[in-house]
Amino acid sequence: MWALTLYTKDWLDERVMELGEWPSEAYGEFRDRMLDLEIQFPCILGQKGFRANQLRFAFLSDFRSCKSREELAKALAEYGQQARTCGQYTSFVAFFDTPCSLRSSYGVEDFEQVFWSLLQDIHELDEQSWPVDVPQDVDQTLWEFCFGGEPYFVLCATPAHHRRKSREFPYFYVAFQPRFVFEKIHDQTVFGRKMKERIRERLIEYDEAAIHPALRWYGQPDNREWKQYFLPDDERVATHCPFHAGAMNKSLVSEFTTRPSELGRLDENGQSCNAPKQQEADEKSRPCRGVQ
C-alpha cells in the first residue's frame, strides 16, 4: 500500500507506476481526458489547472471502507493547507479503489448514497469549525460544503453514469474546487459569462444527456449549490439534501446512507463494519463513521 499523500501531475507523469495497477489506470485515464484536444473535457478550469500542474491528487482505499473516510479527511485537510499556493485553477481529486465487481453492480443511485455519506462522514471528522460567513443551511443560496474552514464546490464521477459523460469515470472519484477559484467567475463579470458559455458549449458536445437544469450561478436566488454536486444520468433534480452540518438530523442522514448488505461498509480487514444484528436498534439512527 502506498503512503497517503498528495501528488502532482508532474510527479505522476514520471512515477505513477510506483503506486500500483489501479492508481496507474485511474490517473492515466484522467490524464488522457484532460489532454484530449479533439473531444475537450467540459470543465475548462479543471483542464487549465491540470495542464499547469495545479491539481493535487490522492489515491484512497475502497470507498466502502471506513478507512477511506479517514483517508479522505486527512488528504483534504492537507490540501486545504496548501491550496492557495497551488495556483489560480487548483482542485483536489480523490480517486477511490473501485473493484471491477462494483462497477457493474452499483447503479447511479448507489453511488449517490456513497457520495453523500462520504461528505457527511468527513464533516463529522472535521476538526475545524464551519466558517461563520458560510450558511450551514443547504437551502441558503450561499451555502457551500466546508472542510477545514474552507468552502469547496464538490463534484464526483462514477462508473455508473453513461449518458452524462462528464460525470462518468471507471473509478469513483470526488473533486473539491476551492471557492476562491471562482472569485472572478460569476454572472457579474464578462469573463465569467463567457466562461459559462464555453462550458455549456462543451457540455453539449461531450454529454449525451441534456445540460442539467440544476447548473446555475452560485448565489443566485433560485440556485441551490448542493443540487449540482451529484448529477444523475438524466434531468431529474433532487428535492432534498441528505447532508446536514453541525447538529445532524440523524433520522434523515441514516435513512439516506443506509446500505443493503451487499453494498455495506468494510473495515480495514475487508469485513463489514455495519453493526451486528443485536446492536441494530441502538445503531439504527447513526450512520457508520470512519472507524467503529
N, C-alpha and C positions, 0 to 999 in steps of 0.2 A: 504494500500500500504506500502510495506517495505521501509525502508530508503535506499537511494542509497549508497552503499558501496561495498568494495571488500571483498570477502570471501575466506577462505582457505578450503582445503579438510577436515582438522581436525575439523573445526567448523561445516561444512556442514554435516559431518558424524554424528554428535551428535544432530544438531539442525535445519536441513533443513526444517523440518515440520513447523517451526515457520514462514517460508516465504510464505506458502500457497501451493495450489494444484499444479499449473503448474511448479513453480520452483522445487518442490519436485520431480515431474515426470521427469523433464529435467535433474536434477542432478543425480537422481537415474539411469536413462538410460545411462548417460555419464559414471558414475562410473562403472556400470556393464561392459561396453565395454572396459574400461581401465584395468579392473582386470580380464577379461576373458583369461584364460590360454589355452583354447582349440582352440579358433579362435582368435589369437592375433591381436590387432589393429596395422596397419602398421607403424604408427608414433612412433618409438621407443623412441625418445626424449620426446614426449608428455607423453608416458606411464611411463617413468622413472621419469619425473617431477611430474606427478600425485601421484605416489606411495611415493615420497619423500616429499610431501606436499609443492611443489614449485610452483604449478599453482595458479593463482588467478582468481576468478570468479565474474561476475556481472549478475544480472537479470534485464532486461530492458523492457520498455513498448513495446506495439505493434509496430513492425518495420515500419508500415505505418505512424506512428505518427511523427509529428515534434518534439515532446518532446523526442522521443527515440534518436534522433541525438544529442541533447544536453546532454542527459544522457551518451551516448557513449563517447562523447568528454570529459566529466568530469571524467568518470571512467578511460579512457585511460591516461589522464593527471595524475591522482592519481597513476596509475600503473607505469607509466614511472618514477616517483619519487622514487619508491621503488624496481623496477625490479632488479637492480644489487645486492640487498641484499636478494633476494628470493631464489637464488640457481643457479647452473650451467645449469639446464634444465627448467628454468621458462618459462611460457607463460601466456597470459591473454585470457580468454574465456568469451565472452559476449553472453549470451542467450537472445533471444527476445521472448516476448509473441507472440505465433503463434496460433491464433484461429483455431479450427478444420475445419471451413468452408474454410479457406485459404489453408489448407494442400491438399485439393482436387482440389481447383480452380486455384491455382498457379502452373505454369509449371517451368521447369528449366530456361527457358529464362526470365521469370518474376522475379525469384529470382536473376538472373544475373543482371538485371536492379536495383533491390533493393540494391544488394551488392555494385555496383559501385556508386550509388547515395549516399549511406552511407559514403563511403570513401571520395567522393567529398565534402559532407556536413561537415564532421568533419574537413577536411582540411581547409575549409573556417572558421571554428570556432577556429582553432589552434591559440593560442596567441604567439607562438614562431616561429622564422624564420626557414626556411628549412636549414638543415645542409649544410655548404659550401663544405664538402667533398663528398656529395652525389648528383649526377646529378638530375636535375629536369625533364630532357627529358626522357620519358619512353622508348625511343628507344636506350638508352645507356645501356651497359651490367652491369654497376654498379648501375643502378637505383634501388631504393627500396622505398616503401611507408614510409614517415616520419611523425611523430607527436611528438610535444613537444621536438623537437630537437633530437629524437631517430629514427633510421631506424628499420622497422619491416617487416618480412615476414608475409604476411596475407593470410589466407585461410578461407573458410566457408563451412558449411554443410547445406543441405536443405531437407525438406520432399519430394521434387520432384525427387531427384535422386533415381534411382532404381538399375541400373547395377553397377554404381561406388559406392559401399557400403561404402568406406572410406570417401565419401563426402555426405553420407545420414544420416539424423537425424530427428526425429519427430518435433523438434523445431529448427527454424532457428538460427544458431549461427555463430559468426565470431571470429576467433582466431588470436592473434597477438603474434608472436615469435620474440623477440629482435634479431637483427643481431649478437650481441655478443655471443649468444648461439652457433652460427655456426663457431666461430673463429678457432677451431681446426678440423672442419668437412668440408673438401673440398678435391678436387681431388689430392692435393699435399701431403696428409698425408695417411699413411696406415690405420689409424683409420677411416678416412673419407671414403676411398674407401670400406672398409669392412662394414661400416655402410650403405652405399648406396646399397651394395649387399643384405644385410639383409632386408632392407626396401623393395626392389624390390621383394624379395622372398615372403615377407608377402603380398604385393600388389597382386601378382599373386594368392595367396590362398584366399585373402579376397574379392577382387572385381570380379564381373562377366564381367567387361569391361577390355580390354587390358590396359597395362600401357600407360598412356597418353604421346604422343611424346613431349609435352612441358616440361616435367620434366627433367631438366638439371642442371648442376652446376652453381651456382652464379658466375658471372664474365667471363664465357666462351664467346668467340666472337659470337657464334650463339645463346646464351641464352638471352631471354627477360623475366625478372623476373615476370612481371605482368601477363604473359600468364599462370603461374602456380597458380595464386591466386584463380580464379574461373574456375574449370574444368567442362566441360559439361559431360553428361552421356555417350557420345560416344567419338570418337577420333578426332573430329573436333578441329582445332586450330584457335583461334581468330586472326583476321587480323589487328584490330586497337584497341587501348586502349582508353576508354572514360574518363579516369582520366587526369586532367591537373593541374599541380602545378603552383603556382604563378598567373601570368596573365592568367585567364581562357579563353579558347576558347569556348565562350558561345554557339555558334551555334552547336558545336559538343556535348557538355555536355547536352544541353537542348534536342537535338534530341534523345540522348540515354536514358535520365531519364524521358522523357515524359511518363505518365502512362495513360492507359484507365481509364475512370471514376470509374469502378468497382475496380481498383487497386490503386486508388488515396490515397494521404496522408491524415491523420486525425490529427486534433488538439487535445489538452488535454481533450476536451469535447466529443471526438469521432466524431466531424464534419470534413468535408473535408476542408483541408487548401489550396486547389487549388484556384487560383484567380477567382473571379466572371467573368461571360462572358464579361461584359463591360470593364474589365481590361485585357482581354486576349491578345490584341495586344501589350500592354505595357509589359506584363509579359512573353510573348512567348519566349524571349531569355534568361530568367533567371529561373533556377531550384528553387524549393521550398527549403528554408533554415529552420533552426531549428524552429524558431517561426516567423510568419509573422505579 
